[in-house]
Amino acid sequence: MARILVIDDEESIRFSFQMFLSNAGHKVAVAENTIDATNILSGNEFDVAVIDRILKDGQNGLDFIKYIRNVQPLCEPILISAYPSFSSAAETLQYNIFAYLTKPVKQEDICRVVKEAACRNKENKKKEKQFLHMQKMEAIGTLAEGFVHDLNNILMLMLGYIELAIIDTPEDSQSRKNLIEAIKALDQARKLTKKILTCSRKNEQERMPILKSAHHQGVSQTAPVRNSGQHQNSTGHPYKLRDNLGRFFLNTSVKNKSLYQGLSFHG
């Protein structure tokens, strides 16, 4: 079950999306505008946000995606629009939007895309957890090395004074025997510090390279493009967004209305 936030100024769309996604097993919250959505986001964490591109009172869904990226970087945004355009589609590349869908959106399509977005969110959270664990182990290793360094200096000082005391102590005296036992104890302490260093370096060697999530890398990923009813091209590979943007305007023989209805960007 994923936590979904739906932002749309049309009550019928909010209601239908909430029903579709709730029936699919998700926990859904809805908002009519960005102000309501901001209040909801302040007290809740979401895996996926479905956002209308153009809202009432001049509000822009893309602007709100910028806000989501700041407050909840792992939340996967899905943009929907009744008026897709070259500029709006190209602009989505800057924000690593998971999908760009055109209205009307079928139940099976919104449920499928949200499920895929939730899966990527889950994977990114797993990578985030691994990344934080790696940083924690690195910090522990650095602390251990500093601790061992200082402790070894103290042990060296103690050993020097004990060996000097042994020189001035009669061979058969109990004091000499006690000092020798003290040296044995220092040797055990030295072995312990060696184990701490070995463990620290072993953890460092065993660290696996972790792929950071998109907001750590600071780069946007190019989203493949899918057309309604045809998710792959003739070669069986998903379309790339930049390729389809070219087709979007080069194919002037297609009327705008039919082309807009068939256009769906998905990543």
Residue pairs with C-beta under 8 A, 6 or more apart in sequence:
1 25
1 26
1 27
2 26
2 27
2 47
2 48
2 114
2 115
2 118
2 121
3 26
3 27
3 29
3 44
3 45
3 46
3 47
3 48
4 21
4 26
4 27
4 28
4 29
4 46
4 47
4 48
4 49
4 50
4 114
4 118
5 28
5 29
5 30
5 31
5 37
5 40
5 41
5 44
5 46
5 48
5 49
5 50
5 75
6 13
6 14
6 17
6 18
6 21
6 28
6 29
6 30
6 31
6 49
6 50
7 30
7 31
7 32
7 33
7 34
7 37
7 49
7 50
7 51
7 52
7 55
7 61
7 64
8 14
8 17
8 30
8 32
8 50
8 51
8 52
8 55
8 80
9 32
9 33
9 52
9 55
9 56
10 52
11 32
13 52
13 103
14 30
14 32
15 30
16 107
17 28
17 30
17 50
17 110
18 28
18 30
20 107
20 110
20 111
21 28
21 110
21 111
21 114
22 28
24 111
24 114
24 115
26 114
26 118
29 40
29 44
29 46
31 37
31 40
32 56
33 55
33 56
33 57
33 59
34 55
34 59
34 63
34 64
34 67
37 64
38 67
41 68
41 71
41 72
42 71
45 72
45 75
46 72
46 75
47 74
47 75
47 76
47 117
47 118
47 121
47 122
48 75
48 76
48 77
48 78
48 98
48 114
48 117
48 118
48 121
49 65
49 68
49 75
49 76
49 77
49 78
50 78
50 80
50 110
50 114
51 61
51 64
51 65
51 77
51 78
51 79
51 80
52 61
52 80
52 81
53 60
53 61
53 62
53 79
53 80
53 81
53 83
53 88
54 60
54 61
54 81
54 82
54 83
55 61
61 79
61 81
62 79
62 88
62 91
62 92
62 95
65 77
65 79
65 95
65 97
66 95
68 75
68 77
69 77
69 95
69 215
73 213
73 214
73 215
74 121
74 124
74 125
74 128
74 213
74 215
75 121
76 98
76 117
76 118
76 120
76 121
77 95
77 97
77 98
78 97
78 98
78 99
78 100
78 101
78 113
78 114
78 117
79 92
79 97
79 99
79 100
79 101
80 100
80 101
80 102
80 103
80 105
81 88
81 100
81 101
81 102
81 103
82 102
82 103
83 260
84 100
84 102
84 260
84 263
86 245
86 248
86 249
88 100
89 100
89 241
89 245
89 248
89 263
89 265
90 245
92 100
92 223
92 265
93 220
93 222
93 223
93 241
94 220
95 220
96 214
96 220
96 221
96 223
97 223
97 267
98 113
98 116
98 117
98 120
98 223
98 266
98 267
99 113
99 116
99 117
99 223
99 264
99 265
99 266
99 267
100 223
100 264
100 265
100 266
101 109
101 110
101 113
101 264
101 265
101 266
102 260
102 261
102 263
102 264
109 228
109 264
113 266
124 213
124 214
127 210
127 211
127 212
127 213
128 213
130 208
130 210
131 210
131 212
131 213
131 216
134 207
134 210
137 203
137 204
137 207
138 204
138 207
140 200
140 203
141 200
141 201
141 203
141 204
144 196
144 197
144 199
144 200
145 197
145 200
147 196
148 193
148 196
148 197
151 189
151 193
152 190
152 193
155 186
155 189
155 190
155 193
158 182
158 186
159 183
159 186
162 179
162 182
162 183
162 186
163 183
165 179
166 176
166 179
166 180
169 175
169 176
169 179
170 176
214 220
214 221
221 267
222 240
222 241
222 242
222 267
223 241
223 265
223 266
223 267
224 238
224 239
224 240
224 241
224 266
224 267
225 238
225 239
225 240
225 241
225 243
225 244
225 264
225 265
225 266
226 232
226 238
226 239
226 264
226 265
226 266
227 239
227 262
227 263
227 264
228 261
228 262
228 264
229 262
231 238
232 238
232 239
233 239
241 265
241 267
244 263
244 265
248 259
248 263
251 259
